[in-house]
Structure formats: structure tokens, C-alpha cells
Amino acid sequence: IDYKTRFLNSLTPKFYVALTGTSSLISGLIFIFEWWYFHKHGTSFIEKVSISHLRPLMGGTESSISESGPSSSNSQSETKCKVWRNPLNLFRGAEYRRYTWVTGKEPLTYYDMNLSAQDHQTFFTCDSDFLRPSDTVMQKAWRERNPPARIKAAYQALELNNDCATAYVLLAEEEATTIVDAERLFKQALKAGETIYRRSQQCQHQSPQHEAQLRRDTNVLVYIKRRLAMCARKLGRIREAVKIMRDLMKEFPPLTMLNIHENLLESLLELQAYADVQAVLAKYDDISLPKSAAICYTAALLKTRTVSDKFSPETASRRGLSTAEINAVEAIHRAVEFNPHVPKYLLEMKSLILPPEHILKRGDSEAIAYAFFHLQHWKRIEGALNLLQCTWEGTFRMIPYPLEKGHLFYPYPSCTETADRELLPTFHHVSVYPKKELPFFIHFTAGLCSSTAMIALLTHQFPEIMGVFAKAVSMISRTCVEYLTVSSFWHWKTSL
């Protein structure tokens, strides 16, 4: 004890200044790192390390991922946060690459492009590709990461077979720098694809390999026709685009997972054919079918259209809402519950970016994809955005705990933020719902940084007084620890 006392008495005020200054610097660095990690990854680094590494060592167990019942957990499909192909995805060469030329920014992430590569291999390749040399080359082309190498492989496939439809598809998607050029290449692909498709139909029952070829050639033909419809839509030939989409949906009804009806909805809205839009919604806005932002918000837009031109918040507060206005507000609440990120883009509270090639339903990526194409349709209807602005935030009063229990849909999935950060470029500020409170450890490190900085300042200004204070605190702390140790030992001994 005498040695410890002499050691404490030997400490100089300069030592305390250095100690508190170092502590302040370390706590400040910890706070800065914790703040940066939270804004980049959406979680606390200290909390993550504690849960992942410390709790298992202390004998803790992780809580169950999900419980039974829609009121207490997400459905299994939403828990996995399935990523879907964007039905209105842009053309890489004619649109995404032009954006890069102008801004110098990459609009697509590696994760998004990797998903597209997997889609292309699923749609455009099969196990019997070795039977056609050109298909063998294209199979390697779809796996190639470097765009110039893919384009070069497509030309090699055309040298082997001038009727290689998938080679024209790749060139139309990635080499064409305008929609007109892309449409020209897709028309060549259509001519080759129809020939191959008819040939595959005649041979489909000969062997399992021929059946696989037919499935692949069907996918290629549907993809080509759909992209031709999108070219026609972008070039202003909207009625032609609608006809192609309707014919596709009649000829290939099993391919509903491609969501061609969402392309059709957007084109019909451009034509202002609202009766036809309602007919499409009557078929696809069904309780047994997967929902999307396009379905929910288009249904809300149609109901809003009937009352928005005469809607006034002041008048509604005096006389109450009419039946049509109640239906419109309920439709808006339903849409906002499904995807709460959309209104900020429609109301231009957040800036839009080019939509990704894949979207996460109910996520920020889906909201961007919807608003990018449908904002003009909301602006065209007088008062629609005004009604949306007055009512959309009322949704959150009905679902105070969206991660635990929903109103009309399953609880909001908690994994959307992580998936959207991988799908969307780094220069975009990802929308997060529900808004996260700052973690405890950020408050803790901020308090620690502030207190140590204050102590360092006081020690620098009043070294003698702070030295005496530090010695007193050290002596009191040591006395308390010794007292607790002796008391615990005596209690243990008497209990024996």
C-alpha cells in the first residue's frame, strides 16, 4: 500500500495532462469511426462486434430470425429479400453508358451487373449449347465480365452463324449507342429468333435436349419482342408498343414472372387510356398475386384522378371527406404501406437517379424505378400530387411498428436497406424506413469524447488542482475496490 501511495504522489500534473489528452484523442477517433461506420453500413460497429463475437463467448444465443404468423414477423419470401428483374430496365449502351459519358459516374453496381449476367445465362443458354458452335461462343460471352470482350465474342458468334439471335441481342444491349440503333439490331435478332423458334418447335419431342432448346429459344424470342416494344415506347410509337405487349401476354401467358403487364401499364398511362389501365389492374391486382409499387400506386392514381381536381384540405376539414375521397386516401395509404419510399420521389423531395437493372420490392430501388417512369403520369393529373402530399404521411399512424405488424401487408422487411445499398450506386443516399435512431454506442462514444475533452481542457488550464483531484479520485476508487474485495471474501468465508 505504501508503494502505491508513493507512486501516486510521484505523478506530476504534466502526466495527467498527457493522459487526459491521449484519452480525449482516442475517444474522439472512436466516435468518428463509429459515426462513419453507422452512416455507411446502417449499424453500429461496436454493437455488431459485441453481438457477433462477444455474446457467443459469454454464452449468449442469437434470437430466432422469424416467428410464425404474419402479425409478428415477415413472410418467408420477404425475409429473404428476393431481388427481381426491373421490368423497365434501361439499355446499357444507349442509356446507362451515355449517362457515364456525361457525368463520369457509374450508374450500375457490380452486384447489379452480376445479377444481370446470371439472368442472361439462365435465359439465353442451355445444356445443349455445344450442339451449335455459335451458342457455345455466346455461352462464354454471357459469362465474360469485360464489355469489349463480350461484344467481340458476339461478332465471333455471328461469323460462325449469321442467324445467331443472342449475338444480336448482346450488341443491341451493349454496343448500340442510340435507341434507333438498338431497335435495328433487335429487329435482326427477331428475324433470326423466329426462325430458330419454329425449328425448335418441330423438334421439341425428339429428346430432352431439344426440349431444353425450345425453352431457351422461347425465352430469347419473348425477350426480343419485349425490348422491341420498349424501343417503340421510347421512340414515341406507343400504340405499337401496346400491341406488341398485348400479343406477348396472349401468346406466352405462363411467362407472367417477367411482369410484362407493368410495361403495359406504363404505356397505357402515357396514352391516358385509363379504362384499359383499370382492366389490367383488375386482372393483376389480385390478392393471390405478388404486389409491386407499379400495381399499388397505379391503383391509387386512378382513384385519386376522380377527386384530385376539386380536392382542398380546408374544404375537406370543414365538411369531411366524401366516399370517393375516402377511397382515394385509402388507396394512397395502401400504396405507401407497401412502399413508403415512393412519395418523396414523386413529390420531388429526393432527387432521382437512373433506376438499376434489378429492384427489391418495397425497397428504395423499386421506388426509384417506379418514380423514374411514372412521375410524369402523376404530374399530368391535376391535383394528384397535392392529394398525395396531404395524405401520405397519415399511413404511418396506422402502422406505428411497421417491422412488427402491418395493416394490409406483411410487416415491412428489415433487410431492404442492406440489399438496396448493394443495388444502388454509392453516390445515391439510400432511403431508410423506418428511420433508425442513433445507436446507444454512438451516444456513448460522443459522451466519452466530450467528457475526456473537457477533462483535458481543465487539466491543461488548472494542472495543480486537477492533479490533486485525480489523486483523490484514484485513492477513493482504490479504497472502494479494496473494501468490496474484503467484504466479499469475509461473506464467502462466513457462509462456509
C-alpha positions as a Python dict, from the first residue, in 0.01 Angstrom:
ca = {
    (1, 'I'): (0, 0, 0),
    (2, 'D'): (287, 237, 81),
    (3, 'Y'): (439, 167, -259),
    (4, 'K'): (113, 251, -435),
    (5, 'T'): (80, 571, -233),
    (6, 'R'): (430, 683, -316),
    (7, 'F'): (368, 604, -684),
    (8, 'L'): (52, 814, -693),
    (9, 'N'): (225, 1102, -512),
    (10, 'S'): (507, 1094, -767),
    (11, 'L'): (278, 1156, -1061),
    (12, 'T'): (317, 1511, -1192),
    (13, 'P'): (44, 1735, -1337),
    (14, 'K'): (211, 1703, -1679),
    (15, 'F'): (143, 1331, -1664),
    (16, 'Y'): (-228, 1394, -1607),
    (17, 'V'): (-235, 1645, -1895),
    (18, 'A'): (-77, 1389, -2128),
    (19, 'L'): (-306, 1111, -2004),
    (20, 'T'): (-627, 1306, -2046),
    (21, 'G'): (-516, 1444, -2383),
    (22, 'T'): (-443, 1093, -2512),
    (23, 'S'): (-774, 963, -2378),
    (24, 'S'): (-959, 1251, -2546),
    (25, 'L'): (-787, 1182, -2878),
    (26, 'I'): (-861, 808, -2865),
    (27, 'S'): (-1227, 856, -2771),
    (28, 'G'): (-1264, 1118, -3046),
    (29, 'L'): (-1124, 880, -3306),
    (30, 'I'): (-1356, 604, -3182),
    (31, 'F'): (-1656, 837, -3211),
    (32, 'I'): (-1561, 947, -3564),
    (33, 'F'): (-1513, 587, -3677),
    (34, 'E'): (-1841, 474, -3514),
    (35, 'W'): (-2031, 760, -3682),
    (36, 'W'): (-1879, 684, -4024),
    (37, 'Y'): (-1947, 311, -3994),
    (38, 'F'): (-2310, 370, -3896),
    (39, 'H'): (-2376, 602, -4195),
    (40, 'K'): (-2203, 366, -4438),
    (41, 'H'): (-2343, 33, -4318),
    (42, 'G'): (-2651, 132, -4119),
    (43, 'T'): (-2541, -40, -3797),
    (44, 'S'): (-2314, 22, -3501),
    (45, 'F'): (-1967, -132, -3531),
    (46, 'I'): (-1932, -182, -3155),
    (47, 'E'): (-2278, -338, -3136),
    (48, 'K'): (-2203, -564, -3433),
    (49, 'V'): (-1877, -686, -3279),
    (50, 'S'): (-2047, -740, -2944),
    (51, 'I'): (-2327, -948, -3097),
    (52, 'S'): (-2107, -1144, -3337),
    (53, 'H'): (-1804, -1220, -3118),
    (54, 'L'): (-1854, -1130, -2753),
    (55, 'R'): (-2203, -1265, -2687),
    (56, 'P'): (-2120, -1621, -2805),
    (57, 'L'): (-1813, -1619, -2578),
    (58, 'M'): (-2033, -1515, -2284),
    (59, 'G'): (-2278, -1797, -2355),
    (60, 'G'): (-2549, -1590, -2523),
    (61, 'T'): (-2763, -1715, -2811),
    (62, 'E'): (-2898, -1525, -3104),
    (63, 'S'): (-3268, -1468, -3120),
    (64, 'S'): (-3480, -1652, -3368),
    (65, 'I'): (-3494, -1493, -3712),
    (66, 'S'): (-3866, -1523, -3752),
    (67, 'E'): (-4174, -1635, -3569),
    (68, 'S'): (-4494, -1782, -3701),
    (69, 'G'): (-4777, -1561, -3812),
    (70, 'P'): (-4786, -1254, -4034),
    (71, 'S'): (-4856, -1019, -3744),
    (72, 'S'): (-4527, -1093, -3566),
    (73, 'S'): (-4281, -1147, -3848),
    (74, 'N'): (-4219, -1112, -4217),
    (75, 'S'): (-4325, -1380, -4456),
    (76, 'Q'): (-4054, -1620, -4558),
    (77, 'S'): (-4026, -1473, -4906),
    (78, 'E'): (-3987, -1119, -4776),
    (79, 'T'): (-3739, -1224, -4506),
    (80, 'K'): (-3508, -1344, -4782),
    (81, 'C'): (-3549, -1007, -4962),
    (82, 'K'): (-3577, -1153, -5311),
    (83, 'V'): (-3435, -933, -5585),
    (84, 'W'): (-3642, -901, -5904),
    (85, 'R'): (-3551, -806, -6258),
    (86, 'N'): (-3659, -447, -6325),
    (87, 'P'): (-3930, -480, -6595),
    (88, 'L'): (-3849, -130, -6724),
    (89, 'N'): (-3470, -157, -6713),
    (90, 'L'): (-3281, 76, -6944),
    (91, 'F'): (-3041, -11, -7227),
    (92, 'R'): (-2677, -31, -7123),
    (93, 'G'): (-2524, 115, -7434),
    (94, 'A'): (-2789, 368, -7532),
    (95, 'E'): (-2879, 495, -7184),
    (96, 'Y'): (-2657, 383, -6896),
    (97, 'R'): (-2331, 434, -7087),
    (98, 'R'): (-2439, 775, -7216),
    (99, 'Y'): (-2500, 877, -6855),
    (100, 'T'): (-2145, 769, -6770),
    (101, 'W'): (-2004, 968, -7063),
    (102, 'V'): (-2181, 1285, -6944),
    (103, 'T'): (-2134, 1261, -6566),
    (104, 'G'): (-1834, 1032, -6524),
    (105, 'K'): (-2036, 826, -6274),
    (106, 'E'): (-2122, 458, -6296),
    (107, 'P'): (-2500, 414, -6254),
    (108, 'L'): (-2482, 36, -6211),
    (109, 'T'): (-2314, -150, -5927),
    (110, 'Y'): (-2108, -465, -5970),
    (111, 'Y'): (-2369, -663, -5774),
    (112, 'D'): (-2647, -545, -6006),
    (113, 'M'): (-2449, -629, -6322),
    (114, 'N'): (-2354, -968, -6178),
    (115, 'L'): (-2723, -1047, -6126),
    (116, 'S'): (-2788, -949, -6487),
    (117, 'A'): (-2511, -1182, -6602),
    (118, 'Q'): (-2679, -1465, -6413),
    (119, 'D'): (-3015, -1376, -6572),
    (120, 'H'): (-2863, -1380, -6920),
    (121, 'Q'): (-2710, -1721, -6861),
    (122, 'T'): (-3046, -1851, -6740),
    (123, 'F'): (-3249, -1702, -7026),
    (124, 'F'): (-3011, -1740, -7319),
    (125, 'T'): (-2814, -2061, -7256),
    (126, 'C'): (-2896, -2429, -7210),
    (127, 'D'): (-2719, -2761, -7169),
    (128, 'S'): (-2732, -2835, -7542),
    (129, 'D'): (-2537, -2526, -7650),
    (130, 'F'): (-2246, -2746, -7752),
    (131, 'L'): (-2457, -2862, -8049),
    (132, 'R'): (-2431, -2514, -8205),
    (133, 'P'): (-2082, -2357, -8225),
    (134, 'S'): (-2225, -2004, -8219),
    (135, 'D'): (-2420, -2080, -7899),
    (136, 'T'): (-2102, -2216, -7740),
    (137, 'V'): (-1929, -1884, -7809),
    (138, 'M'): (-2227, -1689, -7672),
    (139, 'Q'): (-2232, -1902, -7359),
    (140, 'K'): (-1879, -1778, -7287),
    (141, 'A'): (-1977, -1424, -7385),
    (142, 'W'): (-2256, -1403, -7124),
    (143, 'R'): (-2006, -1507, -6856),
    (144, 'E'): (-1747, -1250, -6961),
    (145, 'R'): (-1718, -950, -6727),
    (146, 'N'): (-1543, -714, -6968),
    (147, 'P'): (-1793, -540, -7205),
    (148, 'P'): (-1550, -513, -7503),
    (149, 'A'): (-1476, -886, -7469),
    (150, 'R'): (-1849, -965, -7474),
    (151, 'I'): (-1902, -754, -7785),
    (152, 'K'): (-1604, -919, -7955),
    (153, 'A'): (-1745, -1265, -7873),
    (154, 'A'): (-2083, -1164, -8020),
    (155, 'Y'): (-1916, -1076, -8351),
    (156, 'Q'): (-1732, -1409, -8343),
    (157, 'A'): (-2066, -1589, -8300),
    (158, 'L'): (-2211, -1400, -8597),
    (159, 'E'): (-1915, -1509, -8809),
    (160, 'L'): (-1998, -1869, -8723),
    (161, 'N'): (-2373, -1823, -8769),
    (162, 'N'): (-2526, -1511, -8918),
    (163, 'D'): (-2863, -1608, -8762),
    (164, 'C'): (-2741, -1613, -8401),
    (165, 'A'): (-3021, -1421, -8228),
    (166, 'T'): (-2848, -1390, -7889),
    (167, 'A'): (-2545, -1224, -8053),
    (168, 'Y'): (-2771, -953, -8195),
    (169, 'V'): (-2932, -916, -7852),
    (170, 'L'): (-2596, -855, -7686),
    (171, 'L'): (-2493, -600, -7949),
    (172, 'A'): (-2829, -420, -7920),
    (173, 'E'): (-2799, -402, -7541),
    (174, 'E'): (-2435, -303, -7506),
    (175, 'E'): (-2287, -171, -7833),
    (176, 'A'): (-2575, 38, -7970),
    (177, 'T'): (-2540, 399, -7855),
    (178, 'T'): (-2892, 511, -7952),
    (179, 'I'): (-3238, 358, -7923),
    (180, 'V'): (-3269, 365, -8304),
    (181, 'D'): (-2955, 151, -8339),
    (182, 'A'): (-3075, -83, -8066),
    (183, 'E'): (-3411, -125, -8240),
    (184, 'R'): (-3240, -205, -8570),
    (185, 'L'): (-3032, -480, -8408),
    (186, 'F'): (-3333, -619, -8220),
    (187, 'K'): (-3524, -645, -8549),
    (188, 'Q'): (-3238, -853, -8690),
    (189, 'A'): (-3248, -1061, -8372),
    (190, 'L'): (-3625, -1108, -8412),
    (191, 'K'): (-3588, -1237, -8765),
    (192, 'A'): (-3325, -1490, -8658),
    (193, 'G'): (-3508, -1576, -8335),
    (194, 'E'): (-3837, -1658, -8505),
    (195, 'T'): (-3661, -1891, -8749),
    (196, 'I'): (-3483, -2076, -8470),
    (197, 'Y'): (-3801, -2088, -8259),
    (198, 'R'): (-4005, -2252, -8539),
    (199, 'R'): (-3727, -2501, -8594),
    (200, 'S'): (-3717, -2587, -8223),
    (201, 'Q'): (-4095, -2633, -8212),
    (202, 'Q'): (-4073, -2901, -8480),
    (203, 'C'): (-3802, -3094, -8293),
    (204, 'Q'): (-3912, -3045, -7932),
    (205, 'H'): (-4034, -3404, -7876),
    (206, 'Q'): (-3726, -3577, -8014),
    (207, 'S'): (-3519, -3564, -7693),
    (208, 'P'): (-3481, -3376, -7361),
    (209, 'Q'): (-3205, -3169, -7524),
    (210, 'H'): (-3446, -3041, -7787),
    (211, 'E'): (-3699, -2954, -7516),
    (212, 'A'): (-3430, -2750, -7339),
    (213, 'Q'): (-3351, -2576, -7667),
    (214, 'L'): (-3718, -2485, -7714),
    (215, 'R'): (-3737, -2333, -7367),
    (216, 'R'): (-3426, -2130, -7434),
    (217, 'D'): (-3543, -2018, -7779),
    (218, 'T'): (-3880, -1920, -7628),
    (219, 'N'): (-3706, -1703, -7369),
    (220, 'V'): (-3496, -1540, -7639),
    (221, 'L'): (-3798, -1464, -7858),
    (222, 'V'): (-4001, -1317, -7570),
    (223, 'Y'): (-3706, -1104, -7459),
    (224, 'I'): (-3653, -967, -7810),
    (225, 'K'): (-4019, -877, -7861),
    (226, 'R'): (-4037, -712, -7523),
    (227, 'R'): (-3730, -499, -7589),
    (228, 'L'): (-3871, -404, -7931),
    (229, 'A'): (-4187, -289, -7755),
    (230, 'M'): (-3975, -81, -7518),
    (231, 'C'): (-3787, 71, -7813),
    (232, 'A'): (-4117, 165, -7976),
    (233, 'R'): (-4233, 320, -7647),
    (234, 'K'): (-3916, 528, -7614),
    (235, 'L'): (-3940, 642, -7977),
    (236, 'G'): (-4300, 761, -7934),
    (237, 'R'): (-4479, 477, -8112),
    (238, 'I'): (-4684, 393, -7807),
    (239, 'R'): (-4976, 215, -7972),
    (240, 'E'): (-4734, -16, -8149),
    (241, 'A'): (-4567, -89, -7814),
    (242, 'V'): (-4903, -166, -7651),
    (243, 'K'): (-4995, -407, -7933),
    (244, 'I'): (-4665, -597, -7900),
    (245, 'M'): (-4708, -628, -7523),
    (246, 'R'): (-5069, -747, -7550),
    (247, 'D'): (-4972, -1006, -7812),
    (248, 'L'): (-4689, -1128, -7588),
    (249, 'M'): (-4919, -1170, -7291),
    (250, 'K'): (-5168, -1368, -7502),
    (251, 'E'): (-4909, -1584, -7678),
    (252, 'F'): (-4697, -1665, -7371),
    (253, 'P'): (-4926, -1645, -7062),
    (254, 'P'): (-4702, -1870, -6845),
    (255, 'L'): (-4425, -1605, -6851),
    (256, 'T'): (-4602, -1378, -6601),
    (257, 'M'): (-4287, -1368, -6386),
    (258, 'L'): (-4141, -1129, -6644),
    (259, 'N'): (-4401, -870, -6532),
    (260, 'I'): (-4479, -756, -6886),
    (261, 'H'): (-4804, -612, -6751),
    (262, 'E'): (-4603, -339, -6577),
    (263, 'N'): (-4465, -229, -6914),
    (264, 'L'): (-4820, -233, -7047),
    (265, 'L'): (-4950, -24, -6756),
    (266, 'E'): (-4691, 247, -6815),
    (267, 'S'): (-4764, 265, -7189),
    (268, 'L'): (-5141, 280, -7133),
    (269, 'L'): (-5094, 562, -6882),
    (270, 'E'): (-4896, 751, -7145),
    (271, 'L'): (-5190, 707, -7383),
    (272, 'Q'): (-5422, 821, -7098),
    (273, 'A'): (-5628, 508, -7164),
    (274, 'Y'): (-5743, 488, -6803),
    (275, 'A'): (-6022, 237, -6870),
    (276, 'D'): (-5767, -5, -7017),
    (277, 'V'): (-5538, 56, -6719),
    (278, 'Q'): (-5824, -35, -6485),
    (279, 'A'): (-5885, -354, -6684),
    (280, 'V'): (-5521, -459, -6646),
    (281, 'L'): (-5531, -383, -6273),
    (282, 'A'): (-5848, -588, -6233),
    (283, 'K'): (-5652, -889, -6360),
    (284, 'Y'): (-5320, -840, -6182),
    (285, 'D'): (-5411, -652, -5861),
    (286, 'D'): (-5529, -977, -5709),
    (287, 'I'): (-5475, -1098, -5354),
    (288, 'S'): (-5315, -1420, -5479),
    (289, 'L'): (-5057, -1243, -5698),
    (290, 'P'): (-4739, -1064, -5588),
    (291, 'K'): (-4778, -692, -5549),
    (292, 'S'): (-4547, -419, -5672),
    (293, 'A'): (-4517, -42, -5643),
    (294, 'A'): (-4645, -11, -6001),
    (295, 'I'): (-4964, -202, -5915),
    (296, 'C'): (-5037, -28, -5584),
    (297, 'Y'): (-4953, 328, -5689),
    (298, 'T'): (-5129, 299, -6026),
    (299, 'A'): (-5444, 183, -5844),
    (300, 'A'): (-5406, 484, -5612),
    (301, 'L'): (-5355, 716, -5910),
    (302, 'L'): (-5678, 602, -6078),
    (303, 'K'): (-5882, 662, -5762),
    (304, 'T'): (-5707, 993, -5699),
    (305, 'R'): (-5787, 1104, -6055),
    (306, 'T'): (-6161, 1109, -5983),
    (307, 'V'): (-6136, 1361, -5695),
    (308, 'S'): (-5799, 1536, -5713),
    (309, 'D'): (-5900, 1829, -5934),
    (310, 'K'): (-6156, 1951, -5677),
    (311, 'F'): (-5981, 1842, -5358),
    (312, 'S'): (-5898, 2108, -5100),
    (313, 'P'): (-5761, 2035, -4750),
    (314, 'E'): (-5950, 2329, -4599),
    (315, 'T'): (-6281, 2222, -4751),
    (316, 'A'): (-6227, 1860, -4652),
    (317, 'S'): (-6153, 1958, -4291),
    (318, 'R'): (-6482, 2153, -4272),
    (319, 'R'): (-6725, 1913, -4436),
    (320, 'G'): (-6533, 1587, -4409),
    (321, 'L'): (-6428, 1351, -4685),
    (322, 'S'): (-6670, 1218, -4943),
    (323, 'T'): (-6689, 846, -5024),
    (324, 'A'): (-6474, 888, -5336),
    (325, 'E'): (-6215, 1089, -5141),
    (326, 'I'): (-6204, 826, -4867),
    (327, 'N'): (-6145, 557, -5130),
    (328, 'A'): (-5863, 764, -5282),
    (329, 'V'): (-5699, 826, -4944),
    (330, 'E'): (-5726, 459, -4852),
    (331, 'A'): (-5565, 363, -5185),
    (332, 'I'): (-5279, 607, -5116),
    (333, 'H'): (-5234, 463, -4765),
    (334, 'R'): (-5228, 112, -4912),
    (335, 'A'): (-4962, 211, -5166),
    (336, 'V'): (-4750, 393, -4908),
    (337, 'E'): (-4765, 95, -4673),
    (338, 'F'): (-4638, -130, -4950),
    (339, 'N'): (-4352, 103, -5045),
    (340, 'P'): (-4304, 409, -4820),
    (341, 'H'): (-4009, 542, -5023),
    (342, 'V'): (-4207, 638, -5336),
    (343, 'P'): (-4381, 962, -5220),
    (344, 'K'): (-4056, 1150, -5159),
    (345, 'Y'): (-3954, 1089, -5521),
    (346, 'L'): (-4299, 1173, -5662),
    (347, 'L'): (-4312, 1492, -5454),
    (348, 'E'): (-3951, 1568, -5559),
    (349, 'M'): (-3831, 1577, -5200),
    (350, 'K'): (-3546, 1349, -5309),
    (351, 'S'): (-3354, 1360, -5637),
    (352, 'L'): (-3396, 1075, -5883),
    (353, 'I'): (-3118, 866, -6035),
    (354, 'L'): (-3122, 614, -6318),
    (355, 'P'): (-3306, 301, -6200),
    (356, 'P'): (-3099, -17, -6151),
    (357, 'E'): (-3140, -331, -6359),
    (358, 'H'): (-3274, -515, -6052),
    (359, 'I'): (-3507, -395, -5781),
    (360, 'L'): (-3606, -500, -5433),
    (361, 'K'): (-3980, -491, -5381),
    (362, 'R'): (-4082, -247, -5108),
    (363, 'G'): (-3730, -104, -5116),
    (364, 'D'): (-3568, 221, -5228),
    (365, 'S'): (-3458, 64, -5557),
    (366, 'E'): (-3819, -17, -5653),
    (367, 'A'): (-3927, 335, -5554),
    (368, 'I'): (-3664, 487, -5785),
    (369, 'A'): (-3764, 259, -6073),
    (370, 'Y'): (-4134, 344, -6031),
    (371, 'A'): (-4093, 720, -5991),
    (372, 'F'): (-3846, 744, -6279),
    (373, 'F'): (-4113, 633, -6528),
    (374, 'H'): (-4440, 730, -6355),
    (375, 'L'): (-4371, 1078, -6216),
    (376, 'Q'): (-4491, 1230, -6544),
    (377, 'H'): (-4824, 1045, -6515),
    (378, 'W'): (-4886, 1187, -6165),
    (379, 'K'): (-4798, 1537, -6285),
    (380, 'R'): (-5038, 1506, -6579),
    (381, 'I'): (-5341, 1460, -6350),
    (382, 'E'): (-5434, 1791, -6191),
    (383, 'G'): (-5419, 1785, -5811),
    (384, 'A'): (-5293, 1427, -5782),
    (385, 'L'): (-4962, 1522, -5623),
    (386, 'N'): (-5140, 1770, -5397),
    (387, 'L'): (-5369, 1497, -5261),
    (388, 'L'): (-5069, 1267, -5220),
    (389, 'Q'): (-4877, 1534, -5029),
    (390, 'C'): (-5169, 1598, -4792),
    (391, 'T'): (-5238, 1234, -4707),
    (392, 'W'): (-4936, 1005, -4749),
    (393, 'E'): (-4784, 1060, -4404),
    (394, 'G'): (-5111, 955, -4241),
    (395, 'T'): (-5020, 596, -4328),
    (396, 'F'): (-4760, 583, -4053),
    (397, 'R'): (-5018, 650, -3781),
    (398, 'M'): (-5191, 322, -3874),
    (399, 'I'): (-4868, 121, -3854),
    (400, 'P'): (-4667, 255, -3558),
    (401, 'Y'): (-4447, -57, -3553),
    (402, 'P'): (-4403, -146, -3922),
    (403, 'L'): (-4129, -405, -3861),
    (404, 'E'): (-4356, -600, -3626),
    (405, 'K'): (-4707, -571, -3767),
    (406, 'G'): (-4855, -440, -4091),
    (407, 'H'): (-5206, -321, -4174),
    (408, 'L'): (-5280, -457, -4522),
    (409, 'F'): (-4946, -626, -4596),
    (410, 'Y'): (-4691, -827, -4410),
    (411, 'P'): (-4461, -631, -4175),
    (412, 'Y'): (-4203, -424, -4355),
    (413, 'P'): (-3889, -635, -4417),
    (414, 'S'): (-3588, -523, -4218),
    (415, 'C'): (-3334, -636, -4480),
    (416, 'T'): (-3421, -384, -4753),
    (417, 'E'): (-3153, -132, -4658),
    (418, 'T'): (-2867, -380, -4695),
    (419, 'A'): (-2991, -509, -5032),
    (420, 'D'): (-3058, -157, -5165),
    (421, 'R'): (-2705, -45, -5073),
    (422, 'E'): (-2573, -322, -5299),
    (423, 'L'): (-2812, -243, -5584),
    (424, 'L'): (-2778, 136, -5585),
    (425, 'P'): (-2463, 338, -5664),
    (426, 'T'): (-2258, 486, -5381),
    (427, 'F'): (-2334, 848, -5479),
    (428, 'H'): (-2705, 792, -5401),
    (429, 'H'): (-2824, 842, -5042),
    (430, 'V'): (-3029, 529, -4973),
    (431, 'S'): (-3371, 591, -4822),
    (432, 'V'): (-3421, 400, -4496),
    (433, 'Y'): (-3757, 302, -4346),
    (434, 'P'): (-3842, 312, -4064),
    (435, 'K'): (-3600, 590, -3974),
    (436, 'K'): (-3333, 447, -3750),
    (437, 'E'): (-3246, 607, -3420),
    (438, 'L'): (-2879, 659, -3348),
    (439, 'P'): (-2738, 351, -3169),
    (440, 'F'): (-2654, 368, -2799),
    (441, 'F'): (-2283, 333, -2867),
    (442, 'I'): (-2275, 650, -3078),
    (443, 'H'): (-2427, 842, -2788),
    (444, 'F'): (-2186, 668, -2551),
    (445, 'T'): (-1876, 748, -2756),
    (446, 'A'): (-1997, 1107, -2805),
    (447, 'G'): (-2035, 1147, -2429),
    (448, 'L'): (-1700, 982, -2365),
    (449, 'C'): (-1531, 1209, -2620),
    (450, 'S'): (-1692, 1523, -2473),
    (451, 'S'): (-1611, 1435, -2113),
    (452, 'T'): (-1247, 1345, -2182),
    (453, 'A'): (-1205, 1661, -2389),
    (454, 'M'): (-1345, 1867, -2101),
    (455, 'I'): (-1115, 1696, -1851),
    (456, 'A'): (-817, 1752, -2082),
    (457, 'L'): (-904, 2124, -2110),
    (458, 'L'): (-941, 2164, -1733),
    (459, 'T'): (-617, 1976, -1674),
    (460, 'H'): (-438, 2200, -1920),
    (461, 'Q'): (-575, 2517, -1757),
    (462, 'F'): (-551, 2407, -1391),
    (463, 'P'): (-287, 2131, -1374),
    (464, 'E'): (-225, 2155, -997),
    (465, 'I'): (-591, 2141, -899),
    (466, 'M'): (-671, 1860, -1146),
    (467, 'G'): (-365, 1669, -1024),
    (468, 'V'): (-494, 1682, -667),
    (469, 'F'): (-843, 1588, -790),
    (470, 'A'): (-709, 1291, -990),
    (471, 'K'): (-511, 1165, -689),
    (472, 'A'): (-820, 1192, -471),
    (473, 'V'): (-1033, 1003, -724),
    (474, 'S'): (-766, 734, -755),
    (475, 'M'): (-740, 691, -377),
    (476, 'I'): (-1119, 676, -335),
    (477, 'S'): (-1154, 424, -620),
    (478, 'R'): (-878, 206, -476),
    (479, 'T'): (-1033, 219, -127),
    (480, 'C'): (-1376, 119, -264),
    (481, 'V'): (-1232, -173, -459),
    (482, 'E'): (-1035, -298, -158),
    (483, 'Y'): (-1341, -266, 68),
    (484, 'L'): (-1560, -461, -176),
    (485, 'T'): (-1295, -730, -212),
    (486, 'V'): (-1254, -775, 163),
    (487, 'S'): (-1630, -771, 223),
    (488, 'S'): (-1689, -1033, -47),
    (489, 'F'): (-1416, -1254, 91),
    (490, 'W'): (-1549, -1224, 450),
    (491, 'H'): (-1907, -1301, 337),
    (492, 'W'): (-1788, -1608, 148),
    (493, 'K'): (-1584, -1728, 446),
    (494, 'T'): (-1872, -1689, 696),
    (495, 'S'): (-2112, -1870, 461),
    (496, 'L'): (-1888, -2178, 475),
}
